[in-house]
């Protein structure tokens, strides 16, 4: 498959995807929807976005939302259901720590850059005043 030129592979893949979507849904709207998402995906690839996490989000997002709602229905809306068992409490704690670490790192990086710019500006000002 790697020996097939991209100019032949891409149009044929798009054709078979469109035929498959039309066959399963019997609607041209879904074909246009697939085309729109294909264009968005190509644009994201041009802008150097990683497409794999976006695809995982589209696939796993609805499943996660459905199971979250199911858990809340079973617990009658009580959010403490997520920390009552040690395993689920551990997962919640790990998720919170990872979120805090990512947020802290981004904040420090942003703050460090502005602090560095401030020090450089003061150094340039002192150098200009000395001359």
C-alpha positions as CSV (number, residue, x, y, z in Angstrom):
1,X,0.0,0.0,0.0
2,X,2.9,2.3,0.5
3,X,3.9,1.9,-3.1
4,X,0.5,3.4,-4.2
5,X,1.0,7.2,-5.0
6,X,-0.9,9.5,-2.6
7,X,-2.6,11.2,-5.6
8,X,-4.4,7.9,-6.3
9,X,-4.8,6.6,-2.7
10,X,-6.5,9.7,-1.3
11,X,-9.3,10.1,-3.9
12,X,-10.1,6.4,-3.9
13,X,-10.3,6.4,-0.1
14,X,-12.6,9.4,-0.1
15,X,-14.8,7.7,-2.7
16,X,-15.1,4.5,-0.7
17,X,-15.7,6.4,2.5
18,X,-18.5,8.5,0.8
19,X,-20.1,5.3,-0.6
20,X,-19.9,3.6,2.8
21,X,-21.5,6.5,4.6
22,X,-24.3,6.8,2.0
23,X,-24.9,3.1,2.1
24,X,-25.3,3.0,5.9
25,X,-27.2,6.3,6.4
26,X,-29.0,6.7,3.0
27,X,-28.5,10.5,3.3
28,X,-26.5,12.9,1.3
29,X,-26.3,15.1,4.4
30,X,-24.0,12.6,6.1
31,X,-21.8,12.4,3.0
32,X,-21.4,16.2,3.1
33,X,-20.7,16.0,6.8
34,X,-17.9,13.5,6.2
35,X,-16.5,15.7,3.5
36,X,-16.6,18.7,5.9
37,X,-14.8,16.8,8.7
38,X,-12.3,15.6,6.1
39,X,-11.5,19.2,5.2
40,X,-11.2,20.1,8.8
41,X,-8.9,17.2,9.4
42,X,-6.7,18.2,6.4
43,X,-6.6,21.8,7.7
44,X,-5.6,20.6,11.2
45,X,-2.8,18.5,9.6
46,X,-1.6,21.6,7.6
47,X,-1.5,23.6,10.9
48,X,0.6,20.8,12.5
49,X,-2.1,19.7,15.0
50,X,-2.0,16.1,16.1
51,X,-5.0,14.4,14.6
52,X,-4.9,11.3,16.8
53,X,-6.0,13.0,20.1
54,X,-8.8,14.8,18.3
55,X,-10.0,11.5,16.9
56,X,-9.8,9.9,20.3
57,X,-11.9,12.7,21.7
58,X,-14.5,12.3,19.1
59,X,-14.7,8.6,19.6
60,X,-14.3,8.4,23.4
61,X,-16.1,11.6,24.3
62,X,-19.7,10.4,23.7
63,X,-19.0,7.1,25.5
64,X,-17.5,8.9,28.5
65,X,-20.5,11.3,28.6
66,X,-23.0,8.4,28.5
67,X,-21.3,6.5,31.3
68,X,-21.0,9.6,33.4
69,X,-24.7,10.2,33.0
70,X,-25.4,6.6,33.8
71,X,-23.3,6.8,37.0
72,X,-25.2,9.9,38.1
73,X,-28.5,8.3,37.4
74,X,-27.6,5.3,39.4
75,X,-26.4,7.4,42.3
76,X,-29.4,9.8,42.0
77,X,-27.2,12.7,41.2
78,X,-24.8,12.3,44.1
79,X,-21.3,13.2,42.9
80,X,-19.6,11.5,45.8
81,X,-20.1,8.2,44.0
82,X,-16.8,8.9,42.2
83,X,-14.8,9.0,45.4
84,X,-16.5,6.3,47.5
85,X,-14.4,3.4,46.3
86,X,-10.6,3.5,46.6
87,X,-10.0,2.8,42.9
88,X,-12.3,5.5,41.6
89,X,-10.9,7.9,44.2
90,X,-7.4,7.1,43.1
91,X,-8.3,7.8,39.5
92,X,-9.9,11.1,40.4
93,X,-6.8,12.1,42.5
94,X,-4.5,11.2,39.6
95,X,-6.6,13.2,37.1
96,X,-6.6,16.2,39.4
97,X,-2.8,16.0,39.9
98,X,-2.2,15.7,36.2
99,X,-4.5,18.7,35.5
100,X,-2.8,20.7,38.2
101,X,0.7,19.8,36.9
102,X,-0.2,20.8,33.3
103,X,-1.8,24.1,34.4
104,X,1.1,24.9,36.8
105,X,3.6,24.2,34.0
106,X,1.8,26.4,31.5
107,X,1.5,29.2,34.1
108,X,5.2,29.0,35.1
109,X,6.2,29.1,31.4
110,X,4.1,32.1,30.7
111,X,5.2,33.9,33.9
112,X,8.8,33.0,33.3
113,X,8.8,34.4,29.8
114,X,7.3,37.7,31.0
115,X,9.7,37.8,33.9
116,X,12.6,37.2,31.5
117,X,11.4,40.0,29.2
118,X,11.2,42.3,32.2
119,X,14.7,41.5,33.2
120,X,16.0,42.0,29.7
121,X,14.2,45.3,29.4
122,X,15.8,46.5,32.7
123,X,19.2,45.3,31.5
124,X,18.9,47.2,28.2
125,X,17.7,50.3,30.0
126,X,20.7,50.2,32.4
127,X,23.0,49.7,29.5
128,X,21.6,52.6,27.6
129,X,21.8,54.9,30.6
130,X,25.4,53.9,31.2
131,X,26.3,54.9,27.6
